[in-house]
Amino acid sequence: MSDYAESKMADVQFTYELQRTLKMATEKELCERVCKKQACAIQFCLQRRNYQESKCAEVIKRYYDCCAAAKEAEQKTRTTSS
């Protein structure tokens, strides 16, 4: 493979990784913004239960459910506005 081809492949890989990283950051920001109440509930639960995650499993699940719903709503918004 030529140096040029290898360079282009590296560029494509970098672009893919950058897009993936940006998407993950955007999803994290979405969850932090929309599910702040649930995130705070996790912290409160962990503090009260001596940081034993197993005792806060339901509260943690609600946070992940909130994130999933927020991502789904965001995706629907993107597809209907496109």
N, C-alpha and C positions, 0 to 999 in steps of 0.2 A: 504494500500500500504506500502511496506517495505521502510525502510530508504534508502536502496540501490537503489530501483526503483525510489524513489523521487530524489535521487542524480543524477541518470542518466538522468531523465527528465529535471532537472535543467541544466545539462551540455549541453543537446541538445538545450534547449531554449537559453542558453548563446551563443552557437556556431552559432545558427541561427541569433541572434541579431547582433553578431559581423560581420558575413558575410554581413548582410544587411547594417550595418553602413559602412563597408569598401567599398561596392558597391556604396553607396551614395557619399562617399568621392571621390571615383575614378571618378564618373560621374561629380561631381562638379569640380574637377581638369580638366577634359576633357573640360568642358564648359569654364572654366576660360582661358585655354590655347588656344582653337580654336576660341572662340568668344570674345576675348579681345577687338577687335575694336568695336563690338556692345555694350559691357559693358561700354566702355569709352563714347560712344555716349549717353547712358542712363544718365551717370553722367553729361555730358555737357548739355543735354536737361533739366534735372531737375534743374541745376543751373540757366540756362537762363529763366526758367519758374517758378521760385520761389518755387521749390519743389512740384509742383502740378502734381501728377502722371497722372491724367486724360489727361493732355496736352501732355504727352509723351507716350501715350498708343501704338502708332505705333512703336516707337523706342524700347519699351519694348517687343512688340510682335516679332520684328525682332531678338532680343536676344534669346527668347524662341524658335523661329523657327530654329535659328542657333544651339542651344543646341540639339534640337530634331534631326536635320540632322547629327550632329556630333556623337550622340549616335547611330543612325541607321548605319552610316558608320563604327563605331567601332564594332558594333555587326556583320555586314557583314564580316568584316576583321577577327573576331574571328571564325566565322562559316566556312569560306573558308580555314583558316589556320589550323583548327582542323582535 
